[in-house]
Amino acid sequence: MFQTIPFVDWTNGAIVMTVIFALVILGLVGFVMYFINTAGKNKDSK
């Protein structure tokens, strides 16, 4: 009567949610990198 509970149940859309989460994180990191690279250039353009 020993039942193992799976750590992750991949049948409930967890793969899709993981991919969406990864895309959001990559988008945020890309935005921060873009913001860092363009923030210093505004001072030099004047």
C-alpha positions, 0 to 999 in steps of 0.5 A, a space after each residue: 500500500 506504499 504510494 509514491 507521490 510524484 514531485 512534479 505532475 507533468 500532465 497538468 500543463 507544468 511544461 507550458 507554465 515552465 516555458 512561459 515563466 522562462 520567457 518572462 524571466 528572459 524578457 525581464 533580464 533583457 529589459 534590464 540589460 537594455 535599460 543599463 546600456 541606454 541609461 549612460 548614453 543619455 548623459 553623453 548626448 547633450 
